[in-house]
Amino acid sequence: MDQKYSDHMEEGAAKGREEPGATPRRRRRDPEGHRAAILDAARHAFAERGYARTTLRDIAGRAGVTHGLITRHFSSKERLFLAAVPGNRDLEQVAAGDPATLPDRIADAFVRRMETDAVGDPLVALVRGAASDERAAADLLSAMQERSAAVYRSVLSPDGTATRDDDLDARVALVGSLMIGVAFSRYIARTDPLASMPPEQLTAYLTRMLRHILFG
């Protein structure tokens, strides 16, 4: 549907709901304000209901926008989740820098984030959601891997010499699998020795493993 036509229809519907004799209100177009409201509503909804039980219509109601406006901004529930929650939301800032120390930055950011608030982390949501909705968890994992691969590729191959034929996507998938395993063992199942390991030691182990995965 054409954007201008859609906006016109929404304005007409809003006028139809106004009280008789009331001064017509002009709906202001505020895409950045709408986006901020959607992200704020999404953060609260995902934190309260979890990934699997949260719907776009629920988020739309909280944000005071239409379901269609959310899909125009974010295209899917998976992409909205990644834009709203910590971790993937901050991936570009974490990855930026010297490619040689990328494993250090990934490990440090992961451990600090999880130690602060594992409940709202996308990896924890992914693991917990898999038990109730495998399809939704698979879609979320695919979206996470796609975004991670794009960000890591921009750091590891800024000149574009790496191609889709190399094994970077496979290495990124292995990075994700490692992080999911650690998230489950330490922050969900809480099994030793990972559960009782000091954060600094965990960061050091992860850095070494990530360096091996990403650089061989």
N, C-alpha and C positions, 0 to 999 in steps of 0.2 A: 504494500500500500504506500502511496506517495506520502512523504513526510508532512508536506503542507496540508494535504487533505486530512491526514490523521489528526494533526493539531487542530484543524478547523472543526472536525467532528467532536473532539474532546471539549473544545470551547462551547460548542452548541449544546452538548449534554450538560455542561456546568450551568449554562444560562437557564436551561430548562428546570434545574433544581432550585433556582433562586426564588425567594418569596415574592408574591405579587406586589408590585409597586416598589420593590427594592431597587436601588441604584445598581445597574449592571456592573459586575466586576470584570476587569480585564485580566486574563490569565497571563502572567509574565513568563516568558521563556527563559529558563535558568538551567541550562544543561549541567553546569558544574555544581550548582546547588542540589539538583536532582541526584547526581552521581554521588555526592557526599552523603545525602540522606539515605540512599540505597545501601552504600557501604556500611554506614553506621547501623542501620536496621539489620543488615546481614550479619554483622559481627555479633550483635545481641542474640539474634535468632539461632545462629549456629552454636553459640555458647550455651544457650538454654535448652535447645532441643536436639542438638547433635546434627551431623551432616545428613544422615539418611532420613530423618523425620522432618527436616525443614523443607518447605516448599517455596517456590518463587512467589506464589500468591500470598503466602504468609508474610514474606519480606515486603511485598508490594503494599500490603495493608499497613504494616508498621511504618513504612516510609511515606505513605500517603501518595503513592504514584500508581500507575497502571502496570499490569503484568507485562504488557507490550513494551513499555518504556524500559523495563529492566532488560529484556532480551535485546533491545536496540543498543543498550550500553555494553552489555556483557555477553550476549549471545547464548549463554547456557549457565546452568546452576554450577557446574564445575568451574567455569572461568570466573564466576562471581565469587565463589568460595576462595579461589586462589588469590583474587584481588583483595579480599576482605580480611583474611586472617594472617597472622605473622608467619614468618618462614618463607613461603613462596612470594609473599607480597614484597619482602625485602631482599629478594634474591639478587637483583642487579647490584645493590649497594654492597652486599657481602662479596660477590664475585669480582667486582671491579678491583683492578690492581695488577701486580706482577703475576703472570701465569705460574711461575715457579712456586709461589707460596699460596696458590689457590687451595690446596688441601688443608693448609693451616687455617685459612679463613673459614672454610666450610665447617671444619671440625669445631673450631672455637665458637662460631655463631650457633651451631646446632646445640652444643652442650649448654651454653649460656641461656639460650631460648627455652630449652626443655627444663632446665633446673628452675627457671623462673615461673613458667606456666605451661606445663605439659598438657593440661586438660584441653586447652584451645588450639593445640598444635595440629596442623593438617595431617601429619603422619599418624598421630594417635586417632584422629577422626577416621582416617582411612582404615586402620586396623579394626577399630570398633565397628565401623559401618559394614565391614565385610561379613560379619556374623549375621547381620539382618538383611543385607541387600548386596549380594555379590556383584550384580550388574552395575549398581551405582558406584561401588568401590572400584570396580575395574575402569569405569569411565573417569573417575577422579584420578586414579593412578596414571592413566594414559595422558590426561591433561597435565599432570604434574611432570611427567617425564618429557613431554613435548616442550614445555616451557623451560625446564632445567637444561635440556639439550641445547635449546636456542641460546640461553644465557652463557652456558659453559663454552659453547662453540665460539661465541663472540670474544671470549677471553683467550681461549686456547688457540684460536685461529683467526685473529682479527683481520688478517689480509685475505681471508676467504680461501686459502690454499687447501684446507681440509674440505672434502666433499662428502656428499651423502653416502658415497660408497665406502668410506672408511668405517672404523669400528667405534667412533665416538658415541653414537647412540647406544651401543651395547654397553660401553663403559659407564655412561650416565645411568642406564638401567641398573647396573651393578651397584653404583653408588646409592641409588634409591633403595635397593633391596637391603644393603648393609644398614642404612639408617632406619628402615622399617623394623629390621630385626633387633637393633639396639633399643628402639622406642618400645617395642613389645616387651623385651626382657627386663629392661630397667624401670620403665615408667608405667607399664600396665600389669604384667605378671609379677614384677618386682622380685625376680629370682637372682640369687647370688651365683657367681661373684660380681656380676655387673651392677646389681642393685646397691651393693654397699661400697662400690669402688669410688674413691675420691674423684670429683669432677676433673681435676687436673690430670689425673692418670688416664681417665677415660678419653679426654681430649688428645693426649699424646698417642694412645693406641689408635684412635680414629684417624689422626693425621697420618700415621705411618701406613695404615691400610688404604686410605684414600689416595695417598701418593702412589702406592703400588697399582691401584686400579686405574688411575688417570694417566700415569706415565710409564707403567710397566717396570 
